[in-house]
């Protein structure tokens, strides 16, 4: 699918920013990109996120098919972990580019603050 109008392109950018933007989705995806994570592990890493908010964000990312909730069974118990779906893995490169651009942007902004 290719973008045929400026308006369509703007909508696509808005869709992407909705997925990786916001306070929690980008960090959640960044952590899950590295390796599968359990709910409490994500909650601990993210710090101030509530359980309800984390659940809501994880469900949303599942609905978008970015992540998968997978049951991990042992002989005595079972638990769930969240991992990137096959489709979700495609965003890893974008996240890496965002990090690189963010570092470059910070250098530019800090240099401008130093100049009298």
C-alpha positions as CSV (number, residue, x, y, z in Angstrom):
1,X,0.0,0.0,0.0
2,X,1.4,3.4,-0.9
3,X,0.5,6.8,0.3
4,X,-1.4,8.7,-2.5
5,X,-2.3,11.9,-0.8
6,X,-0.8,14.2,1.9
7,X,-3.9,13.6,4.0
8,X,-3.4,9.9,3.8
9,X,0.3,10.3,4.8
10,X,-0.7,12.4,7.8
11,X,-3.2,9.7,8.9
12,X,-0.5,7.1,8.7
13,X,1.9,9.2,10.8
14,X,-0.8,9.7,13.4
15,X,-1.4,6.0,13.5
16,X,2.3,5.2,14.1
17,X,2.5,8.0,16.8
18,X,-0.5,6.5,18.5
19,X,1.2,3.2,18.7
20,X,4.7,4.3,19.9
21,X,3.7,7.7,21.5
22,X,2.2,8.4,24.8
23,X,3.6,7.9,28.2
24,X,3.6,4.1,28.3
25,X,3.3,2.4,24.9
26,X,6.8,3.3,23.6
27,X,8.5,2.2,26.8
28,X,6.5,-1.0,26.9
29,X,7.4,-1.9,23.3
30,X,11.0,-1.0,23.9
31,X,11.3,-3.3,26.9
32,X,9.5,-6.2,25.1
33,X,11.6,-5.7,22.0
34,X,14.6,-6.8,24.1
35,X,13.1,-10.0,25.4
36,X,9.7,-11.4,26.5
37,X,8.5,-9.9,29.8
38,X,6.0,-10.9,32.5
39,X,3.4,-8.5,33.8
40,X,5.1,-7.9,37.1
41,X,8.5,-7.5,35.5
42,X,7.1,-4.8,33.2
43,X,5.4,-3.1,36.2
44,X,8.7,-3.1,38.1
45,X,10.7,-1.8,35.2
46,X,8.2,0.9,34.3
47,X,8.0,2.1,37.9
48,X,5.0,4.5,38.4
49,X,2.6,2.7,36.1
50,X,-0.5,1.3,37.8
51,X,-1.6,-2.3,37.2
52,X,-4.8,-1.1,35.6
53,X,-3.0,1.1,33.2
54,X,-0.4,-1.5,32.3
55,X,-3.2,-4.1,31.7
56,X,-5.1,-1.6,29.5
57,X,-2.0,-0.7,27.4
58,X,-1.0,-4.4,27.0
59,X,-4.5,-5.3,25.8
60,X,-4.4,-2.4,23.3
61,X,-1.0,-3.5,22.0
62,X,-2.4,-7.0,21.7
63,X,-5.4,-5.7,19.7
64,X,-3.1,-4.0,17.3
65,X,-1.2,-7.3,17.0
66,X,2.0,-5.7,18.1
67,X,2.5,-8.1,21.1
68,X,1.3,-11.6,22.1
69,X,0.3,-12.8,25.5
70,X,1.8,-16.3,25.8
71,X,1.1,-18.8,28.6
72,X,4.2,-20.3,30.2
73,X,3.5,-23.6,32.0
74,X,5.6,-25.4,34.5
75,X,4.8,-28.6,36.4
76,X,3.5,-26.6,39.4
77,X,2.1,-23.4,37.9
78,X,1.5,-21.3,34.9
79,X,2.2,-17.6,34.1
80,X,1.9,-15.3,31.2
81,X,4.6,-13.4,29.4
82,X,4.3,-10.7,26.7
83,X,6.4,-10.9,23.6
84,X,6.6,-9.2,20.3
85,X,4.4,-10.7,17.6
86,X,5.8,-11.4,14.2
87,X,4.2,-8.2,13.0
88,X,5.4,-6.3,16.1
89,X,9.0,-7.3,15.5
90,X,8.9,-5.0,12.4
91,X,8.8,-1.9,14.7
92,X,12.1,-2.7,16.3
93,X,14.0,-0.8,13.5
94,X,11.8,2.2,13.9
95,X,12.4,2.2,17.7
96,X,16.1,2.1,17.1
97,X,15.9,5.0,14.6
98,X,13.8,7.0,17.2
99,X,16.5,6.4,19.8
100,X,19.2,7.5,17.4
101,X,17.3,10.6,16.4
102,X,16.5,11.4,20.0
103,X,20.1,11.3,21.0
104,X,21.0,13.5,18.0
105,X,18.2,15.9,18.9
106,X,19.4,16.2,22.5
107,X,22.9,17.0,21.4
108,X,21.5,19.8,19.1
109,X,19.3,21.2,21.9
110,X,22.1,21.1,24.5
111,X,24.5,22.8,22.2
112,X,22.1,25.6,21.5
113,X,21.5,26.1,25.3
114,X,25.3,26.4,25.8
115,X,25.8,29.2,23.2
116,X,25.4,32.6,24.8
